Amino acid sequence: MSDAYDLEVFWGMLLSQDAERICTAWGWLAQHERAAIRAHLERMISEEGWLAPQRNSARAALDVIGAGPENSSGAV
């Protein structure tokens, strides 16, 4: 499996709006990767240039993984 495919699968799952798939994708990440991914999701919902479906998917992912610092330890 190629790295590009892995990223495509990861983001497809994380932005799927399906809680189980989001949790699975989140679980694949190392602790240090989670902060960067969470920050990216937050940018997706707050910055210009993202489409409404992308914003909705990012919001759904944040709702599942939790947007607060209490979940930075990896709890889902």
Secondary structure by P-SEA (a helix, b strand, c coil): ccaaaaaaaaaaaaacccaaaaaaaaaaccaaaaaaaaaaaaaaaccccccaaaaaaaaaaaaaaccccccccccc
